[in-house]
């Protein structure tokens, strides 16, 4: 999914001895002060006991990586299976007979067409056509909508949702919200299905990408298992009662091929998969058309033009945007956010929004926005790194093929 922290890009590696790095079993000097005020997930103690290097992220204390390091963690996820703590991401339940109408008044997707248990990635937009946040909305089998959003956007999202719900109720509508305190675990990688099936009474082979069930997982009842993730691999996100989150995580990590993984691997994995990071690659100044996310607009919604910013967004569909999000590959020094993208004549044509060396491909990958005339795959551009120009090639995304599962 296109998610992480609003305006909370992956922290740069702190200098050795920095208060942002915590080793196993204790705090480094100054760490307590650095972490003051940060929220902690139900798995905080587990991360620290397993050597997680904790850093601030979207107002939370989360592991950057563990003892095996970022590179090995990334590659292990591609080859086997890793467990990520994504409990910082808000989970909201929407109840009431008007819940679909409520949600469609905020987002661009066709929520009414979702079958029971089916979810979709959708975008919360403003009247200017900008992306306020990206969400996964699931039409559950329990007469409610289940919404997962971005941690850094939690306050603004909730304010918007509560405001709209109040408006609907004032007009006689029936809708109300409940913010869940469940933990959220993401089990990702090609061996996920085999690992998880051992603890499920349900047949995981029947659960397709972007579908969910409520079930018991390794003896923990009341878990919502959604087949999705932010790595490009086959995976699930498990919403689990917070009081039993550590128990479930320990059981999963008790399988030798399941490694704990942190923010560093999550960021490089999602970039290889061509997935956006909110606050970097999409924000309130970018539209779904510019971002290459036109597929999130439901056909019925396009025709009705009844979502926020519809006039601006649909005009861009017709007239074509002036800039587009593209993938880039290069050799040489890594490409990082905010670096200038230059055209053949050396003039600026865009800006990098995300970038890192790809552990899977052995070369640099990035994404950014360029003028539409320079957005075709195969276009040769340059990126300015430390005041020097280095060749870059516009490249189709995903950089690494995705492995999303469809039930037969």
JOCORZI-V7798 format. One record per run of one state. SS is the DSSP state (h for helix, s for strand, l for the rest). FROM is the first residue (numbers start at 1). TO is the last residue. If there is no record, write none. Layout:
BEGIN
SS,FROM,TO
SS,FROM,TO
END
This chain:
BEGIN
l,1,4
s,5,5
l,6,7
s,8,8
l,9,30
h,31,35
l,36,38
s,39,40
l,41,43
h,44,49
l,50,53
s,54,57
l,58,59
s,60,63
l,64,68
h,69,79
l,80,80
s,81,85
l,86,90
s,91,95
l,96,98
h,99,104
l,105,106
s,107,107
l,108,117
s,118,125
l,126,129
s,130,139
l,140,144
s,145,148
l,149,150
h,151,170
l,171,175
s,176,179
l,180,182
s,183,188
l,189,191
h,192,197
l,198,199
s,200,200
l,201,203
h,204,206
l,207,210
s,211,217
l,218,219
s,220,226
l,227,234
s,235,240
l,241,241
h,242,253
l,254,257
s,258,261
l,262,262
h,263,272
l,273,277
s,278,278
l,279,281
s,282,282
l,283,286
s,287,287
l,288,293
h,294,296
l,297,298
h,299,304
l,305,309
h,310,319
l,320,322
s,323,330
l,331,339
s,340,342
l,343,347
s,348,357
l,358,363
s,364,371
h,372,374
l,375,379
s,380,385
l,386,387
s,388,395
l,396,408
END
